[in-house]
Amino acid sequence: MHKELGINLNDYFKMSPHSRIAIHNFVAKTVDKELEDMKKEINKKG
């Protein structure tokens, strides 16, 4: 699972669907931000 969140899979599967969705949204935002930052770095080097 996502290391930064500190969640193991057993705990994840015990969670309610609502909690899972919240985690997915959080991870998606984090990944999107990381991708944006990477794009900016690449454009700087361009």
Buried (B, 14 or more C-beta within 10 A) or exposed (E): EEEEEEBEEEEBEEEEEEEEEEBEEEBEEEEEEEEEEEEEEEEEEE
